[in-house]
C-alpha cells in the first residue's frame, strides 16, 4: 500500500464528508478525489514517466494541497520548495533535482526558475500569461483517471533538503516505506481515530505540517486552511474552526502566549497541539498545558527520519519530571544513546541520540560519503546529545557542535536558555559560545523582550547567576529587537553566534 491510498480509501468510504475548509470554501472527499485524479492525469500527459520529479513552490493553500496529492497519485516524486526561502537556494534545489514539472504560486514566480520544467501556476491571483493553472488542467481533464503505477515501497516519494543554514544543503531521499512508517507512527502515537479531527495548516506544508495531512485523511478528518499564520490568527482559528490538531514550532507557542486576551478564548476542541522543530522551554510546558486544554504534545525527528521517531503524549507531559523531555521512542523506531566508539549506553548516560528503523531515509541525494558518515551500521546519527532515562524518556540537551566549552566545563545552551526563559521580561532567547582569551569560549546570550519591557542586560545576567552555577551564566547579554530566524520561524543559533563573532572581530580591528 502506498501513502496516497490513505486518501483515496477515505474518499471511497466518506465521499460526502468534509475534506478541506478554507474560510467559506468547503470541499468534500468525493469532490477533492475527482480533482486529484484529473490533475494527476494532466501531469502524466505532460510527463508519463513514473517517479519523475515535481517541484512545488507554494504557500499553504488548497491549490498546494491539490498539487501535492496529485503528485503522489501520478506516481511522481515530490520536491518541496519553501517560498520563504531565497531565490538562490530554491534554484539550487531545482538544479540538483531536475523536476520535469514545477507548480508555483503566481506571487512566487520571481523566486524559482523552471530550468526546463513545464511550469503550472498554483494559486493564480491576478496572473496573466501563457502557463496553465491547476484550475485549467483540472477542468480540461475532469473525469479522467491517472495510470496507477505499480511502485515498490523502496521507490522514492520525496526529496527534502536540509542543512542550508549551516553548510551544503543535502537532499534527504525519503521512500514510500519512510512515509508509511511516518503515517503509521502518527496514527499509533497520537491515536487519531475519528472524523471530528480538524487539522489546522498553520506551519508550512513544506515542513512539519505536511506529515499530519495523511494521518488526518486516514481517519476521515478535515484539513483547515487559514490566511497569514500570525499568532493572533491561529488563536482565532482554534476557536472559530473548532481545531483539534495543529503542528507549531516553539517560537509560535511563545508568541501566542504573549497575545493580549489569549486566555479568554475557547480552546476546548484542542486535542493535539504538537510542538516540533526545536525543543520547547520546560518552563513553558505547564503554562501552555493549562491554557490549551491540556493538549500540548511534542515529537522529535529530522528530515533524515521525519517527525515522529520520539513522541511525548499530553498525559505524560502532565508529570513535572517530563517537562524537559521529548518523550519516548515510537512504535516502529529504535532510539538509543551512543558514545563516540559506537557503544550503546546505559540509562542516564549522556551520548549521541541515534535512530534505527523504517523511518530512516534512504540516504542523501548523490552524496554517498555524507550518507556513510550519517548512517553507520543502520544507525542514523542525529548529531544531538542527550540521555535516555530508565523509563525510556529521552532528554535532548543540544547539538554536538553547539556545546560551549568554557573554562574547561561543558555548558549546554538549552540549560541556560531554560533559566533565561523564566525571566518575566524575556520573550525568547538563544545562547551560544563566543571565542574568548580567558575562557576559551564565553557563554553569550541574545534575547528578545516582551513589548514595553525595560530590563537591562546586566539584570538579566544577574538573574541567571542567582539560579545556576556562575560558570554557566552569560558573560554578555545582548538585547535585540528580533532574533535571526529560519523561513519556518526557528531561531538560528549559529547565525546569532556569527553576528556577534563578526561584531567582536570588527571591534578588535578598529
N, C-alpha and C positions, 0 to 999 in steps of 0.2 A: 504493500500500500504506500502510495506517495502522499506527501503532506497536503497537496491540493484536494485530495479526495475527502478530507475532513469537511471542506466547504461544500463540495458537490453532494455529499451524503446528507448534510443538513438541509440543502436546498430541496432534495427529494423528499425528505421527511416533513419539512415545515415550509412549503412554498409560500404560504401567506403570512408567515411570521416576519416581524421587522428585523432586517439585517443591518441597515445603515440609517443613521439620522444625522442631519446637519441643519440645525435650525428647523424651519418648517418642512424641509425636504426629507422625505422618507422613502426608502426603497425596501421592498420585500426580498426574501431569499430567492423566490422564483424570478422576479424581475432582474435581480443582480446576476443570477446564474446565466440568464439569456444574454445579458450584455457581455459577461465574461467570455462566453462561448463565441459570440460574434467578434469580439476584439481579438481573441486568440486565433480564430480562423483568419482574420485580416493579417495578423502578424505572420502567420505561416505562409500567406500568399506573398508577403514581402520577402521572407526568407524561410523556406521549408525545412532547413537543416535542423535536426534535433540538437539540443544543447548549445546552439549558437547563443550569443550573449545580448542582453537588453539592458542598457543603462537607463535609469530613471532619476531625473533631476527635478524634484517637485516638492512642494510644501505638503503639509498634511491636509489633503483634500479627498473628496470622493473619487476624483479622477485618478489620483495617485493610487488609491486602493484598487480601482478597476484595472489600471495598467499592471499593478503588482500581481493580482490574481491571474490576469490573462497571460502574463509571462510564464507562470507556472503551468497553466492549463495548456499552453502551446508547447510545453516541454523544453523551455528555454532557461538560460542561466541568468539570474538577476545580478546586476551590478548597481548597488546603491550609490547615488551621487548627492550628497547633502548640499542643498542650495545655500546653506550658511557658510560653506567653505569657500575659499578664494578660487578665482578662475584658474590660476596656475596649478593648484592641487587637483581640481576637477579634471582639467585637461590631461594631466599626468596619468590619472586613473584610466581615462578613456583610451589614451595611447597604450597603456600597459595591457588592457583587456581586449581592445578591438571589438567593441559591440557592433552588430550589424544594424541595430535599431536603437535610437535614443529617444525616449519620451521625456519631454521637457515642458515646464510651465512657460507661458509667454513672457512672464517677468523675469525669467532666468536665462533668456536667450543669449545674453552677452557673457554669461558665466561659463558656458560649455560649448565648444565647437564640436559638431558631429564627427569630424575627421573621417568622412567617407560613409558614415552610417546614414540610414534613412531616418529622417527626423519627423517625429509625431508630436504635435502640440497637445499637452495635457490640459491644464486649465487655460482656456484661450484668452480670458478677459477681453480686451479690445484688439486682439491680434488681427492683423491684415497681412496676408502673404499667401504663398503657394502651398505651404506644407499642410497636410491633412491633420485634422484634430481627432482626438479619441472619439468625439461625438460623431464626426463624419464617418469614421470607419465602423462604428457600432451600427449606424444607420445603413451603411452600404452592405454590411454582412449580416444584417439581422436575420435570425433563423438558421444561420449556418453553424456547424459544429466543427471544431478542430480535430485533426488526427490525434488520437491518444497514443502516444509513443510508448513502447514497452521499454522502460528505463530501469536500470539497476539502482538499488539503494546506495551503491558506491559511486553513482554518477553525481555530477555537481549541480546543486540547486542555486548556490550564491557564492560570489567572491566579494568579501568585505575587507576594506582596507583599514589598517591600524598602524599607529606609530608615527603619523605625520607631524605631530607636535614635538617629538623628541628624537627624531632620526629619520632614516629612509623608510617611507611607507611600505608596509608589507601586506600583500593580498592574501587573506585567510580563505582557503578553499574549503567551503562547507558543503558536505554531501547531503543527499536526501536522508541518509541514516542519521546524520547530525541533527537535522531538522525534526525528524520523527522523534528522536530522543528528547529534544528540547520540548516538543509539544506534550509528549507523554509525561515528562518530568513536571511540567507546569500543571497538567491536569491532576497528577497524583499529589504534588506538594501543596497546591492551593485548594484542591478539592472543588474546582469549578464543577457545577452539577446541574444548573437549571437555566431556563430561558430568561429569568429576571436579570441575568448578568448583563450589565451595560458597561462597556469598556470605553473610557474617555481617552481619545488620542491627543494627549497634551504634549508629551515628549515627541521628538522627531521620529517619523516612521522609518527613517534610515538607520535608526539606532534601537534603543531598548523597547520602544513601543511596539515594533513590528512582531516581537516574539510573543505578544499576548493576543494577536489577531486570530491565529488559527485555533488556539485553545478556546477562545470565546466562540468562534464559529462552531467548534466541535460539539458544544452543548446547546447550540441554537440561540446564543446571545447576540447582542447588537453592538456595532461599532458606532460611537458617538463622536462626531467631529465638532470642532469649535473654531472660532476665528483665532486671532493672535492669542497665544497661550500666556497671557500675563497672569501673575498670581491672583489678582482680584477676579479675573475672568474664570480661572479654574475653580475658585471657591464658589462663584455664582453657578457654574455648570454642575458642580457637585449637588447643589440644592435643586436647581431647576430641572435637571435631566435625571434625577434620582440615580446618579452614578454609583456603581458597585465596585468598579475596578479601575485602577489607574497606575501607571508607572511614572515615577518622577525622580530626578536626581536630588540629593540632599539640599543643594543650594536653593531649589524652588520651595522645598518644605520650609526652610528658614525664612524665605521672603513671604510665604503665605502666613506664617505665624506672626509676622510683623505687620500684616494688613489691619488697618483700623476696623473694628467691628466684626472681625472674622469669627469670634467665638459665639456670636448671636445667631449664626445660620444653622440650618437643619442638615446634619450630616448622617442622619440615621440609616440611609441606604448603603453607606460605605461598608464594604466587607474586606477589600484588599487594596490598601494604599501601599504599593510596593516601591520601596526605595532601592535604587541601584545606581551603578556608575561610579560611586565613591562611598566611603564609609560615613554614615551619619554620626554626628557627635552624640555621645552617650547621654549627655545632659538633656538633649532634645527629645529623646525617646519617650520618657514618661509624659512630657508636656504634650507632644503630638498625639500620643495614645489617648490621653484624656479628651482631647478636642475631636479627634477624627474617629469617634465611635469604637475605640479600642481595635482599630483595623490596621494599624501600622505593621508592615512586614518588610522583609528585605530579602534580596537574593544576590548571589555573587557568581560572576562568570567573567569571561573575557571574550573578545571576538574569536579567539582561538578555541574557546569552549563556551558557547553563548549562554549567558544569562543565569542559568539555573543549576550550576554544579553544587552550590550550597544554598540553603534556604532557611530563613527564620520565620516561623508562623507567629501570628499575633498572640496566640495563647502562651507561647514560650517567651515572648517579649514582655509578658506581664511580670516576669521574675527579674528583680533588680540585678541578679548575678549575670544576666544575659544582655544587659543594656549595651555592653561593648562588643558583643559577639555578632557574627554574620550568620550564625545558625549552624545546622548540621548538613552533612552530605545528603544529596537527594538520591532517590531510589536506584538510578542507573549509573551513578558516578562514584568512584572511589576517591577519597580525599585523604592525604597524609601530609605530615611534616617530615622533611628530609634534610639531612645535613649535606655538607659540600662533598662528602665522599660517597653519596648515594645511599646512605643508610636510613631506613625508616625509623623515626624517632619515637620514643615512648610518650605517653600522655604528659603534657605540661612542659615538654622540651621544645625550645624555640628553633625553628628551621624554616626552610623554604616550603611554601604550600605547593604541593604537586597534585595533579589530577590524572585519572585514568578511566577510560570508558568510551562508549559510542558518542558521547557529546564532544569529544575532541576532534578538531579539524583534521582534514586530510594532510594539510601542510601549507606552506607559504607558496604562492604562485611563482614558479620559476626561480625559487630560492632554495635549492636543496641543502646548502650549507647552513642557512639560517634555520631551516626546518630541523636539521640534525642537532643543532645547538639547543633547540627548544623542546623537542620531543625525543627523550632518551629512554630506550627500553620500554616504550609505550607510555611513559610518564610525561605529561605536559608540565614543564617548569614555568610557573606563573610569574616568578620574579617578586613575589610577595613574601614577606617574613611574617610568621605567626606561630601560634601554638594551638594544639587541639587538646582540650581537657579530657578528664576521664569519663565524661558523659557524652563525648563526641562533638561538643560545641567548638567551633573554630573562632579564634580571636586573631584577626589580621592586624599586625602592627603598622607596617609600611612597606613600600617598595624597597628592595635590597639597596638600590643605589641612592635612596633618599635618606638613609640613616645618617645622622650627624655624629661625627666623632670629634668630641670637644674635650680637651684636657685629658685624653685617654679614655673617656667614657662614651658609651654608645647612647645617643638620645634619639628616641623615636618621635618624629614631628607630630604624629597623631596624639601622643600623650600630652604634649604641650598644648596642642590645639583644643583638646578636651577641657583643659583648665581655662584657657583664654575664652573659650565659648561660654563659660559660666559667668563672665563679667557682664553685668546688666546692660552696659552700653555697647558691647561688641555684637555686631550683626553677623559677621563672618570673618574668618581669619585663615592664614596659611603660614606655616613655619618651615624654615629651610636653614641650611648652613652656609655661611659666608667665609671665605678664606681669611685667617687671622694669624698674625705673627705669634701671638701668645698662646692661643687656644688650639691652633690647628684649624679649627672651624669655630665660628661664633654663632650660637643659636640666634636666629633673627626672625622677626615676625612682621607680617604686613596685615593690617586689619581694616575692615570696613566698619563704621559705626552706624548705629541707628540714627535716623533723621533727627536733627536737633541736639545730638549728644555733644558734650563739651569736655569730656575727659581727656587728660594729657597722656602722651606716650609713656612718661615715667610712672604715672599712676597705674597704667595697665601692667607695666613690667613689675611694679611692686606687688600688685595683686597676685601675679603668678608666683613670685618669690615666697609669698605667705603660704602658698598651698603645695609647693613641691620643692624638691632639692634645688638649691640655688644654681647648681651646675646645669640644670635643665631650663632655667629661666632665661628668657631672651636678653641678650646683651644690648639689643636695639629693637625698638618697636616703631614701625612706620605706619602712620595713619594715612590711608589713601581714600580717594573718592570712590574708586572702583577697582576691584582685584581683576587681574587678567583671567579671562575665561575662554574655554573652547567653544566651538559653534553650538554645542549642546548644553552649554551653561556650566560645565565643570570647571572649578578653579584650577588654574595651571600652576602647580608648584614650581616647575623648572623655569617657566617664563618669568615668574615673580623673582626667582633667585637670579636669573640672568640680568634682569633690570638693575638689581642692587649691586651685583658684581660690576656691571658696566659703570654705574654711578660711582662706586668705590675707586675703580681704575681711573676714571676721569678726575676725581678729587686728587689722587696721588700724582697725576701727571700735570696738574695745574700749577 
